[in-house]
Amino acid sequence: MKLTRQHLLLGALIAIGAVSGGDWLLKSMIQGPLDERRARTEQLEEEVEKLEKVLAAGRRAGKKIDAWQKRSLPADTELARSLYRSWLLERIEAAKLQSATVDSGSAVKRGGAFRAIPFTIRAKGTLDQFTQFLFDFSQASQLHRIQSLDLNPVGTSGQFDVAMSIDAIMVPGSKQRDLNRETASQFLASADVADYDVISRRNIFGVGSTMLDPRRNTFVTAIIKSNGEPQVWFTMRVDDKVLKLRQGDAISVDEFQGTIAEILARDVVIDADGERWLLSVGDNLTEGFPVPPER
C-alpha cells in the first residue's frame, strides 16, 4: 500500500495527539496530585512549626508563672496588704525617710488574670535617703513596680517631699503565706548602693538648678583680721553655717577638698586637686579662677 502525503500528515497528527494526551495524563493524573500533596505537606509543616512555637512559648510562660508565684504576694488580699505595708515601712525606716505614711486601695485586675494592690507613700527626705529606698525597693524579689513618682524640693533645706504610687501583684495559684525576702541584684546596673551616690551629688532631678549643690551654695562672704591674722569666712547656705578659716586650714565641702594657701585683702587662694584657685569675696566654690602655683 502506497503511503500518500495525507497518510503521513495524519500519522504525524496522531503521534502529536498521543504525546499531548500523554503529557496531559501525566500532569492531571500523576504530577498534579504530587504537587498538591507537596503543597499540603509544606502547609502542614508550617502549621506544625507554628504549634511548636506556641507550645514552647507556653512552656516558657509556665516556667515564668512558677517563678512569679514564688515572688507573688499571698493570694489572701488582706494578708498581702498587711505584709507588704509592713515591708514598705521597714524600707522607709532603713532609708531614714521622715514623716512617712503608707496607704493602700482595693485590689484591682492587671493584665487579665493578675490582681494588684495599689499603695501610696508620702514621706520627706534627702536625695541620699530616697536613693537608698529606691535601691532597696529595686533589689527586692517582689512583683511590684512604681507607677508614679513626684519629688518636690522643700525650700533650700536639701529635703524633698516624696509622693509615690506602687502596684504590688498577686499571681493566681500562689501558695505564698509570707513575702519573698530574697534580693535580686540582677535587676540593677550595680549591686553597690555607693555607685548611685552620683544622683544626690549632681542633683540630677533638678535640671538647671544649683539649689542643692553644696559647692555652688558655699560663698566667700568676708575676709577679716582676727587677733592680727587674716581670716576668710565661707557661708554654707545648704547647712546654714559659716566656716572661719585661716591660712593652712583645710576646707571640705561635698567633693571639694582643699587647703587655704593664702588670704589677701579681697581674695583667697586655695590649693585643691594639685592646682591653685583664686576666689574673691562673693564667689562660690565653683567660680574659682586658676592661678600659677608660684603665686
C-alpha positions in Angstrom: 0.0 0.0 0.0 1.4 3.3 -1.0 1.5 6.0 1.7 0.3 9.3 0.5 1.2 12.6 1.8 -2.2 12.7 3.6 -1.4 9.5 5.4 1.9 10.8 6.6 0.3 14.0 7.9 -2.4 12.0 9.6 0.1 9.8 11.3 2.1 12.8 12.5 -1.1 14.4 13.9 -1.9 11.1 15.7 1.6 11.0 17.1 1.4 14.6 18.3 -2.0 13.9 19.8 -0.7 10.8 21.6 2.2 12.8 23.1 -0.1 15.7 24.1 -2.5 13.3 25.6 0.2 11.5 27.5 1.5 14.8 28.8 -2.0 15.8 29.9 -2.4 12.4 31.5 1.0 12.8 33.3 0.1 16.2 34.6 -3.5 15.5 35.6 -3.2 12.0 36.9 0.3 12.0 38.4 2.1 15.3 38.6 -1.0 17.3 39.7 -1.7 15.2 42.8 2.0 15.1 43.6 2.2 18.9 43.5 -1.0 19.2 45.6 0.4 16.7 48.2 3.7 18.6 48.3 1.9 21.9 48.9 -0.2 20.3 51.6 2.9 18.8 53.2 4.6 22.2 53.3 1.4 23.8 54.7 1.2 21.1 57.4 4.9 21.6 58.2 4.4 25.3 58.7 1.4 24.6 60.9 3.5 22.1 63.0 6.2 24.7 63.3 3.7 27.3 64.5 2.3 24.9 67.0 5.7 24.0 68.3 6.4 27.7 68.8 3.2 28.1 70.7 4.0 25.1 72.8 7.5 26.4 73.5 6.1 29.8 74.5 3.6 28.0 76.7 6.4 26.1 78.4 8.3 29.3 78.9 5.2 31.1 80.3 4.6 28.1 82.6 8.1 28.4 84.0 7.7 32.2 84.4 4.4 31.7 86.2 6.1 29.3 88.6 8.7 31.9 89.3 6.2 34.7 89.6 4.1 32.6 92.0 7.1 32.4 94.3 7.6 36.2 94.2 3.9 36.9 94.4 2.1 38.4 97.3 -0.1 35.9 99.2 -3.4 35.2 97.5 -5.3 36.4 100.6 -5.8 40.1 99.9 -5.8 41.3 103.5 -2.8 39.2 104.4 -1.0 40.5 101.3 -1.9 44.1 102.2 -0.7 43.8 105.8 2.6 42.1 104.9 3.5 44.4 102.1 2.7 47.6 104.0 4.9 46.4 106.9 7.7 45.7 104.4 7.4 49.2 102.9 7.6 50.7 106.4 10.7 48.7 107.1 12.3 50.0 103.9 11.3 53.6 104.7 12.8 53.3 108.2 16.0 51.7 106.9 16.4 54.6 104.4 15.6 57.1 107.3 12.9 58.9 105.4 10.8 61.0 107.7 7.1 61.8 108.3 6.1 58.7 106.3 2.6 57.5 105.6 1.6 54.4 103.7 -1.9 53.9 102.4 -3.5 51.2 100.2 -6.5 50.8 98.0 -8.8 48.0 96.8 -7.3 45.2 94.8 -7.7 45.7 91.0 -7.2 43.5 88.0 -4.0 43.9 86.0 -3.2 42.1 82.7 -6.3 39.9 82.8 -5.7 37.2 85.5 -3.4 39.1 87.8 -4.5 41.3 90.7 -2.7 44.3 92.1 -3.0 46.2 95.4 -2.2 49.9 94.9 -0.1 51.5 97.6 0.7 55.2 98.1 3.7 56.5 100.0 4.2 60.1 101.3 7.5 60.9 103.0 10.2 63.5 103.4 13.9 63.1 103.0 17.1 63.9 101.1 18.1 62.5 97.8 20.6 60.2 99.6 17.8 58.8 101.7 15.5 58.4 98.7 18.2 56.8 96.6 18.7 54.2 99.4 15.0 53.5 99.5 14.9 53.0 95.7 17.9 50.8 95.9 16.3 48.5 98.5 13.0 48.6 96.6 14.6 47.5 93.3 16.7 44.8 94.9 13.7 43.1 96.5 12.5 40.0 94.7 8.9 41.2 94.8 6.4 41.5 92.0 5.9 45.2 92.3 6.6 48.4 90.4 6.4 52.2 90.8 3.5 53.6 88.9 4.2 57.3 89.6 6.7 59.4 91.4 6.7 63.0 92.5 9.6 64.8 94.2 9.2 68.4 95.4 12.0 70.3 97.0 11.3 71.8 100.4 12.8 75.3 100.2 16.6 75.3 100.3 16.8 72.6 103.0 18.0 69.9 100.7 14.9 67.9 101.6 12.2 66.6 99.3 8.5 65.8 99.7 8.1 62.4 98.1 4.8 61.0 96.8 4.9 57.6 95.2 2.3 55.1 93.9 3.1 51.4 93.8 1.4 48.3 92.4 2.1 45.0 94.3 1.0 42.0 92.3 -0.9 38.8 93.3 -0.5 35.9 90.9 -3.3 33.3 90.6 -2.3 29.9 92.1 0.3 31.4 94.5 0.6 29.4 97.8 2.7 32.1 99.5 1.9 32.8 103.1 4.7 35.4 103.6 6.7 37.8 101.4 9.7 36.6 99.4 12.5 38.4 101.1 15.3 37.4 98.8 17.3 40.1 97.0 17.6 40.2 93.2 20.6 42.4 92.4 20.4 41.3 88.7 17.6 43.9 88.3 20.1 46.7 88.9 23.1 48.0 86.9 25.2 47.7 90.1 24.7 45.8 93.4 26.6 48.5 95.4 24.4 51.4 96.6 27.5 53.7 96.6 27.5 53.6 92.8 24.3 55.6 92.9 25.7 58.5 95.1 26.0 60.5 91.9 22.3 61.0 92.0 22.5 63.2 95.1 25.9 64.7 94.3 24.8 66.0 90.9 21.2 66.7 91.7 20.0 65.1 88.5 16.4 65.7 89.5 16.8 69.5 89.3 18.0 70.2 85.8 19.5 73.6 85.6 19.1 74.1 89.3 22.0 74.7 91.7 19.8 74.9 94.7 21.1 71.7 96.4 24.7 71.7 95.2 26.7 72.4 98.3 29.7 73.8 96.4 27.6 76.3 94.5 26.0 77.3 97.7 29.2 77.9 99.6 30.3 81.5 99.2 33.3 83.6 100.3 31.4 86.2 102.4 34.1 88.0 104.3 37.9 88.5 104.8 38.8 90.0 108.2 41.6 90.1 110.7 41.2 88.2 113.9 43.9 88.6 116.6 46.1 90.2 113.9 45.8 87.3 111.5 43.7 87.2 108.3 40.7 85.0 108.3 38.3 84.1 105.5 34.7 83.3 106.0 32.7 80.8 103.9 28.9 80.8 104.3 27.4 77.4 103.6 23.8 78.1 102.7 22.7 74.5 102.4 23.8 73.7 106.0 23.2 77.3 107.3 26.6 77.6 108.8 29.8 79.7 108.5 33.4 78.3 108.1 36.0 80.7 109.6 39.4 79.6 108.3 43.0 80.8 108.5 45.9 80.1 106.2 46.8 76.4 106.3 43.4 75.3 107.3 41.6 72.6 105.3 38.3 73.1 103.6 36.0 70.3 102.7 32.6 70.8 101.0 31.0 67.9 99.3 33.6 66.7 96.7 35.7 69.8 97.1 38.8 69.2 99.2 41.4 71.9 99.6 43.7 74.0 101.8 43.7 77.7 102.4 47.1 78.7 100.8 46.9 82.5 101.0 44.5 85.2 102.3 44.6 88.5 100.5 42.7 91.8 101.1 39.7 90.8 98.9 40.7 87.3 97.7 41.7 83.9 98.9 43.9 81.3 97.2 43.0 77.6 97.7 45.2 74.6 96.9 42.9 71.8 95.5 43.4 68.9 93.2 47.0 69.8 92.6 46.1 73.3 91.4 45.6 76.8 92.9 42.3 78.6 92.7 41.7 82.3 93.3 38.3 83.2 94.8 37.1 86.8 95.5 34.5 87.9 98.1 31.1 86.9 96.7 32.3 83.9 94.7 31.2 80.4 95.4 33.5 77.4 95.3 32.8 76.6 91.6 33.8 80.1 90.5 37.5 79.9 91.3 40.0 81.3 88.8 43.1 79.1 88.2 46.4 80.8 89.1 50.0 79.7 88.7 51.4 77.6 91.6 54.1 80.2 92.3 51.6 82.9 93.2 
